[in-house]
Amino acid sequence: MIPSSTGGSFSSILVSEADATQRYTGITQDLPSRLNDHNQGTCIYTARCRPWRIESAIAFRSEAKARSFEKYLKRHLRRLI
């Protein structure tokens, strides 16, 4: 199940179904639409490893908090996985 927008922002981790070692971390206000963008190939950073699925998504009330968490994930994700 893909959560819809809650009026806030999502910080998410996507994993490639073509290559499970490839992950993408980002934020969005519309998670289903953003996942569709990645799977349609409209995002240059993720086009080559399509299709993508959501590994984790966390909803935040503010974009600032989502962005802060995204930065944390990008700094530490390689060590955590």
C-alpha positions, -999 to 999 in steps of 0.1 A, spaced: 0 0 0 13 34 -10 4 62 14 -12 93 -1 -2 128 8 -11 139 44 -5 176 38 31 172 49 61 156 32 75 121 30 111 110 33 115 78 15 140 51 5 135 33 -28 151 1 -38 156 -10 -74 139 -43 -83 164 -47 -111 194 -44 -88 187 -47 -50 220 -30 -42 208 3 -57 189 26 -34 175 61 -38 167 85 -9 145 115 -14 115 136 -2 82 144 -18 47 156 -10 30 131 -32 46 97 -28 26 77 -54 32 103 -81 69 105 -73 73 67 -74 55 67 -108 80 94 -120 109 71 -110 94 41 -127 86 60 -159 122 70 -162 117 108 -159 143 111 -131 178 110 -145 193 96 -113 170 65 -112 161 59 -149 188 32 -154 177 9 -125 140 8 -131 116 -4 -117 117 9 -82 97 0 -51 93 17 -18 115 2 9 105 28 36 86 60 38 81 83 68 56 111 68 65 145 84 43 174 90 69 199 77 91 198 46 120 211 67 118 180 90 116 157 60 146 173 43 166 171 76 158 134 79 167 128 42 201 144 48 206 122 78 197 91 57 220 101 28 249 106 53 243 73 71 225 50 48 256 32 35 266 22 70 231 11 80 224 -12 51 
